[in-house]
Each structure stands twice: as structure tokens, then as C-alpha cells.
Amino acid sequence: MTAPSKTAQASHLREASASGRAARLRPDDVLRYLAATGWRRGRDYGRGQIWELDAPTGTGHPQPFEVLVPLDQRLRDYPLRMTDLLETVANAEQRDAEAVLGDLDLKWADVLYLRLSEFSLADLAPALTGLRDLALAAARAVDNRHAWDFVRGAEVAASRTGVPVLTVRTALTPDAGEPVERRVTRTMYEGVLSAFRSAIGDNESQAYFPIVNGYRASRPTLTREVCAALARIGGRSRSGYELRFTWSPDVPFKGDQAVFEFTPHVLGEVARAARELRDLR
């Protein structure tokens, strides 16, 4: 009997490792990832949910991909179900299981998802620049001296599901208090929240984000830079995009809103505010 090769042994160990980590995945983390990367929630199935994803054109997979997300970690077959889910998602994204695990497991990481209209170079270039500027604005507001260190440490990736989604993953350093990286992502979120709400006519946000009534922002530099970054993400076409914030459950944070739909109209208001704030300097 021929002994397994070192390559086969290494592959088996990687699969075993991925299976073990899949068993520790939390349902909420998996659901957030699926929702952000183009999967659609289908029907409930016992103590689980069915999610579907249309296969990209030309992949030779005529039927949608389908996964069952178990919602109760106490289920006896929870590890098996999560392992099956991991394998299906990896197949759909044409990646190995370990790479997918890194995105599904939000342990000590905050993730920002940006969903564009399409993945053309004309859309990607301003989107990446705008994301960098958004992160840099928040980092400068928290710790100006180390702002670029934060930007360099953020990991950027693109979805493999055929849906035009960029992800920005920020690893959190365990701390007795709020990790500095979380302070940055929270500041980023608060800036986006205020900008978005004011752009859609929420008067409570006007004092922070002066679009209509001309109030000076309480943090004018941050507000101006956030406005400019959000407008830049939309590019010249301003075709619209979606921002989705997800938070590491290891550092609990409950924002008022998780998903922001920047339509062409909203982007126009944000761009106008960026110009007005620039003129106030």
C-alpha cells in the first residue's frame, strides 16, 4: 500500500483545520457575510435558513447555489452543516475553504462592504480612492500621528460571487477598553451615518452635517473629508452604491443603521455639502 504523499497529507490537514474552524463559526457572522455578498434569503427550514446565489454566467453551473445556515449552535450536526456551507460557498466563489473562512469568521475584526453597480476600472479606481480617504479621515480624527498605519493595516478584497462587492477588513487588537481600531471604524460609521441621514433630509443631523441650514459642523474637518470621500466613491457617473458595516461580536457595538444606500440623488447632496464645507475654511 502506497503511503500518502506529503502534499496529500498537507491538503488533508488543511481540510481538517478548515472543518474544525467551520464548526466554530457563528450564525450571525455567516448571515451578515451572505447578505453582503449577493446571496438571497429563501425559505426557513427547521432551525435554519436557506440562502441562494445565482451562478455567474458561463460557469457551467445552471442552477443557483444553495446553502442551509443552521441557526442553533447546539444542534448535534451543527459542525457538519457549517462544513457543508463552507464548501458550497468556497465552490461558488472558486476559492479554497481557508480563504473563505477568513471572511466568514469575524472574530476580532470589523468589516465594511461596498457594493458597486459594476466592476469596471472606471468604477473601481474612484471607489478604492474614496475608501482610502474615508478610512484616513476617521483615523486622523482618532490618532492623526498613526493614521496612515491604520490605512496600511486594513485589508481590501473583492467578492468572488459575481456581485461587484469590495470588502475592507480591519483587525482589532484585544484591549481592556475599546480597541483603537474600533474607535476608527466607529468614527467612520458615525461620519457616514450623519452624512447619509442629513442628505436624505433628517433634520436631527443638520447640526453635524450642514447641507440645508448652513450650521457649522461640530467636527468640520472630519465632516468635510467624509463628504468628499463618499462623493469620490461614487465616481463621476454617480451611479450609486451601498455601504454595509459589520462589527466584531467580540467588541459589541450596536449602530442605529447598518446599511446605507447612496443613490445618485443622495450622492449629489453629499457632493454639494463637500463643496460648501470646503468653502467654509
C-alpha positions in Angstrom: 0.0 0.0 0.0 1.4 3.4 -1.1 1.9 5.9 1.7 0.1 9.3 1.1 2.4 12.0 -0.3 3.4 15.0 1.8 1.2 17.1 -0.5 -1.8 14.9 0.1 -1.1 14.9 3.9 -0.9 18.7 3.9 -4.1 19.0 2.0 -5.8 16.7 4.4 -4.6 18.7 7.4 -5.8 21.9 5.8 -9.2 20.4 5.2 -9.4 19.2 8.8 -8.4 22.6 10.1 -11.0 24.3 7.9 -13.6 21.9 9.1 -12.8 22.5 12.8 -12.9 26.3 12.3 -16.2 26.0 10.4 -17.7 24.3 13.4 -16.9 27.4 15.5 -18.5 29.9 13.0 -21.3 32.0 14.5 -24.6 32.0 12.6 -24.9 35.9 12.7 -21.4 36.3 11.2 -22.3 33.9 8.3 -25.7 35.6 7.7 -24.0 39.1 7.6 -21.5 37.8 5.0 -24.1 36.1 2.8 -26.3 39.2 2.8 -23.4 41.5 1.9 -22.0 39.4 -0.9 -25.2 38.9 -3.0 -26.8 35.8 -1.5 -30.6 35.9 -1.2 -32.5 34.6 1.8 -35.0 31.9 0.8 -37.3 29.8 2.9 -36.9 28.8 6.5 -36.0 25.1 7.0 -36.4 23.8 10.5 -33.9 25.6 12.7 -32.1 27.0 9.7 -32.5 29.3 6.7 -32.0 28.5 3.0 -29.9 31.1 1.1 -29.4 31.2 -2.7 -26.9 32.7 -5.1 -27.2 32.8 -8.9 -24.2 31.2 -10.6 -22.2 33.7 -12.7 -22.8 33.4 -16.4 -20.5 31.0 -18.2 -19.5 29.0 -15.2 -21.3 25.8 -16.3 -23.5 25.8 -13.2 -27.1 26.1 -14.5 -28.8 26.1 -11.0 -28.4 28.6 -8.2 -26.0 27.7 -5.4 -27.9 26.9 -2.2 -26.8 26.7 1.4 -28.5 25.9 4.6 -27.5 28.2 7.5 -28.0 26.4 10.9 -29.2 29.0 13.4 -28.7 26.9 16.6 -25.1 26.1 17.6 -26.4 23.5 20.0 -27.5 21.2 17.1 -25.7 17.9 17.1 -24.9 18.2 13.4 -24.0 21.9 13.6 -20.3 21.2 12.7 -21.3 19.1 9.7 -23.8 21.7 8.4 -21.4 24.5 8.7 -18.7 22.5 7.0 -21.1 21.8 4.1 -22.0 25.5 3.9 -18.3 26.4 3.8 -17.6 24.0 1.0 -20.5 25.4 -1.1 -19.5 29.0 -0.6 -15.9 28.1 -1.5 -17.2 26.4 -4.6 -19.4 29.4 -5.5 -16.6 31.8 -5.1 -14.0 29.5 -6.7 -11.7 29.8 -3.7 -10.3 27.4 -1.2 -12.1 26.9 2.1 -9.4 28.5 4.2 -9.7 31.8 2.2 -13.4 31.8 2.6 -13.1 31.1 6.4 -11.1 34.3 6.8 -14.0 36.3 5.5 -16.7 34.4 7.4 -15.0 34.5 10.7 -15.5 38.0 12.2 -13.6 37.2 15.4 -11.8 40.4 16.3 -12.5 42.1 13.0 -14.8 44.8 11.7 -15.7 44.6 8.0 -17.0 47.3 5.7 -18.7 46.1 2.5 -19.0 48.3 -0.6 -21.4 47.1 -3.3 -21.0 48.9 -6.6 -23.1 48.9 -9.7 -20.4 47.1 -11.7 -16.8 46.1 -11.6 -15.3 48.3 -14.4 -12.0 50.0 -14.0 -13.8 53.3 -14.2 -15.9 52.3 -11.1 -13.1 50.6 -9.1 -10.5 53.4 -9.3 -12.5 56.1 -7.6 -14.1 53.6 -5.2 -10.8 52.5 -3.9 -9.5 56.0 -3.6 -12.7 57.1 -1.8 -12.5 54.1 0.6 -8.9 55.0 1.4 -9.9 58.7 2.1 -12.8 57.6 4.2 -10.6 55.4 6.4 -7.9 58.1 6.6 -10.4 60.8 7.6 -11.6 58.7 10.5 -8.1 57.6 11.5 -6.9 61.2 11.6 -9.8 62.2 13.8 -8.8 59.4 16.3 -5.0 59.4 16.1 -3.5 61.7 13.5 0.0 60.6 14.1 -0.7 56.9 13.3 -3.5 57.5 10.7 -1.6 56.0 7.8 -0.6 53.0 9.8 -4.3 52.2 10.2 -4.9 52.6 6.4 -2.0 50.3 5.6 -3.3 47.7 8.0 -6.7 47.5 6.5 -7.2 44.5 4.2 -9.1 45.0 0.9 -10.6 42.2 -1.1 -13.1 41.7 -3.9 -16.1 39.2 -3.8 -15.8 36.2 -6.0 -19.6 35.6 -6.2 -20.0 37.7 -9.4 -21.5 40.5 -7.4 -19.4 43.7 -7.5 -18.5 43.9 -3.8 -15.3 45.2 -2.2 -14.5 44.4 1.4 -12.4 46.4 3.9 -11.4 44.2 6.9 -10.0 45.8 10.0 -8.4 43.6 12.6 -9.0 44.6 16.2 -6.3 44.4 18.8 -7.7 42.9 22.1 -7.7 45.6 24.7 -9.2 46.2 28.2 -11.2 49.1 26.7 -12.3 49.9 23.2 -9.6 48.9 20.7 -8.1 51.9 18.9 -9.1 50.2 15.6 -12.7 50.0 16.7 -12.6 53.7 17.6 -11.6 54.4 14.0 -14.3 52.2 12.4 -16.9 53.6 14.8 -15.8 57.2 13.9 -16.0 56.2 10.2 -19.5 54.8 10.8 -20.7 57.9 12.7 -19.5 60.2 9.9 -21.3 58.1 7.3 -24.4 57.9 9.4 -24.6 61.6 9.9 -23.8 62.4 6.3 -26.4 59.9 5.0 -29.2 61.0 7.3 -28.7 64.6 6.6 -28.6 64.0 2.9 -32.0 62.3 3.0 -33.5 65.2 5.0 -33.1 64.1 8.6 -33.1 67.4 10.5 -31.5 66.0 13.6 -28.3 65.5 11.7 -28.1 69.0 10.3 -26.0 70.5 13.1 -23.3 67.9 12.4 -23.6 67.8 8.7 -24.7 71.2 7.3 -26.4 70.7 3.9 -29.6 72.7 4.3 -29.5 75.1 7.1 -25.8 76.2 7.0 -24.8 75.2 10.5 -21.1 74.8 11.0 -20.3 71.1 11.8 -19.1 70.3 15.3 -16.1 68.4 13.7 -15.7 70.4 10.4 -12.5 68.7 9.2 -13.8 65.2 9.7 -17.2 66.1 8.2 -15.7 67.7 5.1 -13.3 64.8 4.5 -16.1 62.2 5.0 -18.3 64.1 2.5 -15.6 64.3 -0.1 -14.7 60.6 0.3 -18.3 59.4 0.0 -18.7 61.6 -3.1 -15.5 60.2 -4.6 -16.5 56.6 -4.1 -19.4 57.2 -6.5 -17.1 58.4 -9.2 -18.0 60.8 -12.0 -21.0 58.8 -13.0 -22.6 58.8 -9.5 -24.3 55.6 -10.3 -24.9 54.9 -6.7 -23.5 52.3 -4.2 -24.3 50.5 -0.9 -22.2 50.6 2.2 -22.7 47.9 4.9 -20.9 47.9 8.3 -20.4 44.7 10.2 -19.0 44.6 13.7 -16.9 42.0 15.5 -19.1 40.4 18.2 -16.0 40.2 20.4 -16.3 44.0 20.9 -20.1 44.6 20.9 -21.4 47.7 19.2 -25.0 48.3 18.0 -25.3 51.1 15.5 -28.5 52.7 14.6 -28.2 51.6 11.0 -26.0 49.0 9.2 -26.7 49.6 5.5 -26.5 52.8 3.6 -27.9 53.1 0.1 -26.2 56.1 -1.6 -28.4 56.7 -4.6 -27.4 59.3 -7.3 -29.6 61.9 -5.6 -28.0 61.3 -2.2 -24.6 61.4 -3.7 -25.5 64.7 -5.3 -26.4 66.1 -1.9 -23.2 64.8 -0.3 -21.0 66.2 -3.1 -22.7 69.6 -2.6 -22.1 69.5 1.1 -18.4 68.7 0.4 -18.1 71.8 -1.7 -19.9 74.0 0.9 -17.7 72.8 3.7 -14.6 73.4 1.7 -15.7 77.0 1.1 -16.2 77.5 4.8 -12.5 77.0 5.6 
